Amino acid sequence: MSKSTQQPALFEAAFTTPLEMVCDAEALTSDGGLPLLVEADYALGLTDALAAEIVDERQAGKIAHDIDELLRQRVFSIAAGYEDGNDAARLRGDPAIKLACGRGPLSGADLASQPTISRFENQISGREVVGMNRALEDIAVRDFARRYPSPGRITIDLDPTVDPTHGEQQGTLFNGFYDTWCFLPVVGVLSSSKGTDQHLFMARLRPGTAKECRAVIPTLRRIIGRLRNAYGKKLYILVRLDSGFFNPMLLDVLDDLDVKYVVGMPSNAKLKRWSERKQPTVRRIARETGETARLFDEKMYKTKTSWKKRRRVILKAEAIPYPGRELKNNPRFVVTNLKSKAKQVYATYCGRGDAENRIKELKCDLAIDRTSCMSFVANQVRVTLTAAAYLLFQELRWQLRETTLKNAQVSRLRIVLIKVAARITESVRRMVFHLPTKYAFKDEFLRAACAMGAAVPSTAT
């Protein structure tokens, strides 16, 4: 251990007796709960499947860290909250990360350095990262089918987000709507009418001026095909998209795929005249009640040239009062082939907003927007590995569905179950993680360990 890490810090003013802090404790980690995610990875076969898509062209005799290990090091580091590649320089000797990568926590050699991690991210080709994304989709659908053998209705939500950039990365472009240089990634999730949770199945990076519908049609074709292979052709599938994805070709594809859909629709002159005939009524109600007023209507609609047939369009006419300001008109349109009442169809459409919570977890808790590589493909690799880290937490959360952590977001799961100090001992026969006797979330940890397949003696508390 270097002398600099043993330099004590002395606090005297705020305490009744002097407090000295020094980094001299051996065989400790601050990520003692990481084995839970290792078990999740083992159950999913996730990192093995992703690594299998990468061809290692390095000279075998000069390799100290194979592809599987490099990929695991990156995924588990992101999961533990170390999303920056530069963190590898500080974490390569951490016992918990070493164990997660298949090395002895104390006896094993250190993991890869930051330059090696950077070369790994940049050596993956576009074809290989496509294969990784396909593998991630396969695992997500297989895992979803395991959780919901009789899913009822399966809903597919795709949602875009903005990823502001601050350099000259390949593919970063100025987007006038967001008023920034950025990427425009899209995230896809699955949900079942038999449950309340959403399951990530894709995260795709796109250039900053990409149209919202870019990459959507092939993604839908693949995921719908995989779902029907898993459940059968009679599966009830609903596709839910906001108006940014609207495209006449997309509607034709959804009809050809024989799925239900509800898609936001941008306004045009004809639709605007329709809403203007309804707005006076909702404005009057809003003035009388002082509250937001809504009215729903519907019609069969067809454009002159771009639509092949008439489709059902729902109008939500809305007036929103603001204190001291004029009423605001807020009309919205959705096109659908659902048979429910107009109000219920629109409520179904609004349910797509929950996908934004998955994006929040990916961005705020796992830093999926840490796309600072120069290469576009390397940044897509980062996005894919971050999505893989999310799938580990997704599996952990599912195993805790009978506990108070069933709806916990990634940040909560990490702070409660992963970020716990542990002293590690290692022998030929076994390894032991000694957690604090006063660990505040010991009960939750033991429940999680049992859920992930650990054998806990009956005398454990």
C-alpha positions in Angstrom: 0.0 0.0 0.0 1.4 3.4 -0.9 2.3 5.9 1.8 -0.2 8.4 0.4 -3.2 6.2 1.2 -2.0 5.9 4.8 -1.8 9.6 5.4 -4.3 10.3 8.2 -7.0 13.0 8.2 -7.4 14.5 11.7 -10.7 16.2 12.8 -10.7 18.1 16.1 -13.2 21.0 16.0 -16.5 19.1 15.5 -16.0 16.2 17.9 -15.6 15.8 21.6 -12.4 13.9 21.1 -10.0 14.1 18.1 -11.1 11.9 15.2 -8.4 10.4 12.9 -9.3 8.7 9.6 -6.7 6.7 7.7 -7.0 4.3 4.7 -5.1 1.3 6.1 -7.7 -1.4 6.2 -6.8 -4.4 4.0 -9.2 -6.7 2.1 -12.2 -4.4 2.2 -14.7 -3.4 -0.4 -17.5 -0.8 -0.5 -19.5 -3.0 -2.9 -20.1 -6.0 -0.7 -23.5 -6.7 -2.3 -22.2 -7.1 -5.8 -22.4 -10.9 -5.6 -26.2 -10.4 -5.9 -25.8 -9.0 -9.4 -23.3 -11.8 -10.2 -26.0 -14.3 -9.4 -28.5 -12.3 -11.6 -26.0 -12.4 -14.5 -25.6 -16.1 -14.0 -29.3 -16.6 -14.1 -29.7 -14.6 -17.3 -26.5 -15.7 -19.0 -26.2 -12.1 -20.0 -22.5 -11.2 -20.1 -21.7 -14.6 -21.6 -24.2 -14.0 -24.5 -22.9 -10.5 -25.1 -19.2 -11.5 -25.1 -19.9 -14.4 -27.5 -20.8 -11.8 -30.2 -17.3 -10.2 -30.0 -14.4 -11.7 -32.0 -11.1 -11.3 -30.2 -8.4 -10.6 -32.8 -5.6 -9.9 -30.3 -2.6 -12.2 -30.2 -3.4 -14.9 -27.7 0.1 -15.0 -26.1 -0.1 -11.2 -25.3 -3.5 -11.2 -23.6 -3.8 -10.7 -19.9 -7.6 -9.9 -19.9 -9.9 -11.9 -22.2 -13.1 -10.4 -23.7 -15.4 -12.0 -21.2 -13.5 -10.4 -18.3 -13.3 -7.0 -19.9 -17.0 -7.0 -20.7 -17.9 -8.1 -17.1 -15.5 -5.5 -15.6 -17.3 -2.7 -17.5 -20.8 -4.0 -16.9 -20.3 -4.6 -13.1 -18.5 -1.3 -12.7 -21.4 0.6 -14.3 -23.9 -1.3 -12.1 -21.9 -0.4 -9.0 -22.0 3.3 -10.0 -18.6 3.7 -11.7 -19.8 4.6 -15.2 -16.6 6.4 -16.3 -14.0 4.3 -18.1 -11.4 6.2 -16.2 -12.6 4.6 -13.0 -11.0 1.4 -14.1 -7.6 2.7 -12.9 -8.9 3.0 -9.3 -11.1 -0.1 -9.3 -8.9 -2.7 -10.9 -7.8 -4.0 -7.5 -11.3 -3.9 -5.8 -12.0 -7.3 -4.4 -15.7 -7.3 -5.2 -15.2 -6.3 -8.8 -12.4 -8.9 -9.2 -14.7 -11.6 -7.9 -17.5 -10.5 -10.3 -15.1 -10.9 -13.1 -14.1 -14.4 -12.1 -10.8 -13.6 -10.3 -10.0 -14.4 -6.7 -10.9 -11.3 -4.6 -7.6 -11.4 -2.8 -5.4 -13.9 -4.6 -6.4 -12.9 -8.2 -4.3 -10.5 -10.2 -5.7 -7.0 -10.8 -8.2 -6.3 -13.5 -7.7 -4.2 -16.7 -6.4 -0.7 -16.6 -8.2 2.3 -18.1 -6.3 2.2 -21.4 -7.2 -1.5 -21.9 -10.8 -0.7 -21.2 -10.8 2.1 -23.7 -9.2 -0.1 -26.4 -11.9 -2.7 -25.6 -14.7 -0.3 -26.2 -13.2 1.0 -29.4 -12.2 -2.4 -30.9 -15.8 -3.7 -31.2 -17.1 -3.3 -34.7 -20.5 -2.1 -35.8 -21.5 -5.7 -36.8 -20.5 -7.0 -33.4 -22.4 -4.4 -31.4 -25.5 -5.1 -33.5 -25.1 -8.8 -32.5 -24.8 -7.7 -28.9 -28.0 -5.8 -29.2 -29.8 -8.7 -30.8 -28.5 -11.0 -28.0 -29.8 -8.5 -25.4 -33.2 -8.6 -27.1 -33.3 -12.4 -27.1 -32.4 -12.5 -23.3 -35.0 -9.9 -22.5 -37.8 -11.7 -24.3 -36.8 -15.1 -22.9 -36.7 -13.6 -19.4 -40.0 -11.9 -19.9 -41.6 -15.2 -21.0 -40.2 -16.9 -17.9 -41.8 -14.3 -15.7 -45.1 -14.2 -17.5 -46.0 -17.6 -19.0 -49.5 -16.3 -19.5 -49.0 -12.6 -20.1 -52.5 -11.5 -21.1 -51.8 -8.4 -23.2 -48.2 -7.5 -23.9 -47.5 -3.8 -24.5 -44.5 -2.5 -26.4 -43.4 1.0 -25.6 -40.7 2.9 -27.5 -39.6 6.3 -26.1 -36.9 8.7 -27.3 -34.7 10.9 -25.1 -32.1 13.5 -25.6 -28.4 12.9 -24.8 -26.6 16.3 -24.9 -23.0 16.1 -26.0 -20.1 18.4 -25.2 -17.4 17.4 -27.7 -16.9 16.4 -31.3 -18.2 12.9 -31.1 -19.2 11.2 -34.3 -22.9 11.5 -34.9 -23.5 14.4 -32.6 -25.6 17.0 -34.4 -27.5 20.2 -33.5 -31.2 19.5 -32.8 -33.3 22.6 -33.1 -36.1 21.2 -30.9 -33.8 20.6 -28.0 -31.6 23.5 -28.8 -28.4 21.6 -28.2 -25.8 19.3 -29.8 -26.8 15.8 -29.0 -27.6 12.2 -29.7 -31.2 11.0 -29.7 -31.3 7.4 -28.3 -34.5 5.4 -28.2 -35.4 2.9 -25.4 -37.8 0.0 -25.7 -39.7 -1.7 -22.8 -42.2 -4.6 -22.5 -45.0 -4.9 -20.0 -47.8 -7.3 -19.2 -51.4 -6.7 -18.2 -50.7 -9.3 -15.5 -48.1 -7.0 -13.8 -47.2 -3.4 -13.2 -43.4 -3.5 -14.0 -41.7 -2.7 -17.3 -38.8 -4.7 -18.8 -36.1 -3.1 -20.9 -35.4 -4.9 -24.2 -33.4 -2.4 -26.2 -31.4 0.9 -26.0 -30.4 2.3 -29.4 -28.1 5.3 -29.9 -29.0 7.6 -32.9 -27.6 10.7 -34.4 -28.8 14.1 -33.1 -31.1 14.9 -36.0 -32.5 11.4 -36.4 -36.2 11.2 -37.2 -38.2 9.7 -34.3 -39.2 6.8 -36.6 -35.6 5.8 -37.4 -34.9 2.2 -36.5 -38.4 1.7 -35.2 -39.9 -0.5 -37.9 -37.2 -3.1 -37.9 -37.1 -3.1 -34.1 -40.8 -3.7 -34.0 -40.6 -6.5 -36.6 -37.9 -8.3 -34.6 -39.4 -8.0 -31.1 -42.9 -8.9 -32.3 -41.5 -11.9 -34.1 -39.6 -13.0 -31.0 -42.6 -12.6 -28.8 -44.7 -14.7 -31.1 -42.0 -17.4 -31.2 -42.1 -17.5 -27.4 -45.9 -17.4 -27.0 -47.6 -18.3 -30.3 -49.2 -16.3 -33.1 -52.4 -15.6 -31.2 -50.6 -13.4 -28.6 -52.4 -10.1 -27.9 -49.8 -7.3 -28.6 -50.3 -3.6 -28.2 -47.8 -1.1 -29.6 -47.9 2.3 -28.0 -46.0 5.3 -29.5 -46.1 9.0 -29.2 -46.6 11.4 -32.0 -42.9 11.8 -32.8 -42.9 8.2 -34.2 -46.0 8.9 -36.4 -45.5 7.8 -40.0 -48.0 6.4 -42.6 -45.6 3.6 -43.4 -45.4 2.7 -39.7 -49.2 2.4 -39.6 -49.2 0.1 -42.6 -46.5 -2.1 -41.0 -48.5 -2.4 -37.8 -51.5 -3.4 -39.7 -49.5 -6.0 -41.6 -48.1 -7.3 -38.3 -51.7 -7.8 -37.1 -51.1 -6.0 -33.7 -53.2 -3.5 -31.8 -51.8 0.0 -31.7 -52.4 3.5 -30.3 -50.1 6.1 -31.8 -50.0 9.8 -31.2 -50.8 11.8 -34.3 -49.6 15.4 -35.2 -52.2 17.9 -36.1 -53.0 19.2 -39.6 -55.4 21.7 -41.0 -58.3 19.2 -41.2 -57.8 17.9 -37.6 -57.4 21.4 -36.3 -60.8 22.4 -37.7 -62.3 19.4 -36.0 -60.8 20.3 -32.6 -61.8 23.9 -33.0 -65.4 22.9 -33.2 -65.1 21.1 -29.8 -62.9 23.6 -28.0 -65.7 26.2 -27.2 -67.5 23.6 -25.1 -64.5 22.6 -23.0 -63.5 26.2 -22.6 -67.0 27.1 -21.2 -66.8 24.2 -18.8 -63.3 25.2 -17.7 -64.4 28.8 -17.0 -67.4 27.6 -15.0 -65.5 25.1 -12.9 -62.0 26.7 -12.8 -60.6 23.3 -13.5 -59.1 21.5 -16.5 -61.9 20.3 -18.8 -61.8 17.5 -21.4 -64.0 16.2 -24.1 -63.4 13.2 -26.3 -64.6 12.6 -29.8 -63.7 10.2 -32.7 -64.1 9.7 -36.4 -62.9 7.5 -39.2 -60.2 9.4 -41.0 -58.1 9.0 -44.2 -55.6 11.4 -45.9 -55.9 11.9 -49.6 -52.6 10.3 -50.6 -50.5 8.8 -47.8 -53.0 6.5 -46.0 -54.1 3.3 -47.7 -57.4 3.1 -45.7 -59.6 4.8 -43.2 -58.5 4.5 -39.6 -60.1 5.5 -36.2 -58.7 8.8 -34.9 -59.5 9.9 -31.3 -59.6 13.6 -30.4 -59.0 14.9 -26.9 -60.2 18.5 -26.7 -58.8 20.1 -23.5 -58.8 23.6 -21.9 -56.4 24.3 -19.1 -56.9 27.3 -16.8 -54.0 29.2 -15.4 -54.4 31.8 -12.7 -54.2 35.3 -14.2 -53.9 34.0 -17.7 -56.1 33.1 -20.7 -57.3 29.5 -21.0 -54.9 27.3 -22.9 -56.2 24.9 -25.6 -54.5 21.6 -25.5 -55.9 19.3 -28.2 -54.4 15.9 -28.9 -55.0 13.2 -31.5 -54.3 9.5 -31.5 -54.8 6.9 -34.3 -55.8 3.4 -33.1 -57.4 0.1 -34.1 -58.6 -0.5 -30.5 -62.3 -0.9 -30.1 -62.6 0.6 -26.6 -64.4 3.9 -25.9 -62.5 7.0 -26.9 -61.8 8.1 -23.3 -60.4 4.6 -22.4 -58.3 4.5 -25.6 -56.7 7.8 -24.6 -56.1 6.6 -21.1 -54.3 3.6 -22.5 -52.2 5.9 -24.6 -51.3 8.0 -21.6 -50.0 4.9 -19.9 -46.9 5.1 -22.1 -45.6 7.9 -19.9 -44.3 5.3 -17.4 -41.5 4.4 -19.9 -40.0 7.7 -19.0 -39.2 6.3 -15.5 -37.0 3.7 -17.1 -35.2 6.4 -19.0 -34.8 8.3 -15.8 -33.2 5.2 -14.2 -30.9 4.7 -17.1 -29.8 8.3 -17.2 -29.7 9.3 -13.6 -28.7 6.0 -11.9 -26.6 4.3 -14.6 -25.4 7.3 -16.7 -26.4 5.8 -20.1 -25.7 9.3 -21.5 -21.9 9.0 -20.7 -21.3 8.9 -24.4 -18.0 10.7 -24.6 -16.1 8.4 -27.0 -15.1 9.9 -30.3 -16.5 6.9 -32.3 -20.2 6.5 -32.7 -19.9 2.7 -32.5 -17.9 2.9 -29.2 -20.6 5.1 -27.7 -23.2 2.5 -28.8 -21.1 -0.1 -27.0 -21.4 2.0 -23.8 -25.2 2.3 -24.3 -25.5 -1.5 -24.7 -23.3 -2.3 -21.7 -25.3 0.2 -19.6 -28.5 -1.5 -20.8 -27.0 -4.9 -19.7 -26.3 -3.4 -16.2 -29.9 -2.3 -16.0 -31.1 -5.9 -16.9 -29.1 -7.1 -13.9 -31.0 -4.8 -11.6 -34.2 -5.6 -13.4 -33.7 -9.3 -12.5 -32.8 -8.4 -8.9 -36.0 -6.3 -8.6 -38.1 -9.1 -10.0 -36.7 -11.6 -7.5 -37.7 -9.1 -4.7 -41.3 -8.7 -6.0 -42.7 -10.1 -2.7 -40.8 -7.5 -0.6 -40.9 -3.8 0.1 -38.3 -3.4 -2.7 -40.5 -4.6 -5.4 -40.9 -1.1 -6.9 -37.4 0.2 -5.9 -35.5 2.0 -8.6 -31.9 1.3 -9.4 -30.5 4.0 -7.1 -32.4 2.6 -4.1 -31.5 -1.0 -4.9 -27.8 0.0 -5.2 -27.7 2.0 -2.0 -29.6 -0.6 0.1 -28.1 -3.9 -1.3 -24.9 -3.2 -3.2 -23.2 -0.3 -1.4 -22.3 -2.1 1.8 -18.8 -2.5 3.3 -17.4 -6.0 3.5 -14.2 -7.5 4.8 -13.2 -10.4 2.7 -11.3 -13.6 3.6 -10.3 -16.2 1.0 -8.9 -19.7 1.4 -8.6 -22.7 -0.8 -12.0 -24.0 0.3 -14.2 -20.8 0.4 -14.5 -17.0 0.3 -16.3 -15.1 2.9 -17.7 -11.5 2.7 -18.0 -10.2 6.3 -20.7 -7.6 6.3 -21.2 -5.2 9.3 -23.1 -6.5 12.3 -25.1 -3.3 12.3 -25.8 -3.4 8.6 -29.1 -1.4 8.4 -30.6 -3.4 5.6 -29.5 -6.9 6.7 -33.0 -8.4 6.5 -33.5 -7.1 3.0 -30.1 -8.3 2.0 -30.8 -11.9 3.3 -34.2 -11.9 1.5 -32.4 -10.8 -1.7 -29.7 -13.5 -1.3 -32.4 -16.2 -0.8 -34.3 -14.9 -3.8 -31.2 -15.1 -5.9 -30.6 -18.7 -4.9 -28.4 -18.5 -1.9 -28.8 -21.1 0.9 -29.3 -19.3 4.2 -29.1 -21.4 7.4 -32.3 -21.5 9.5 -30.4 -19.8 12.4 -29.7 -16.7 10.3 -31.6 -13.6 11.3 
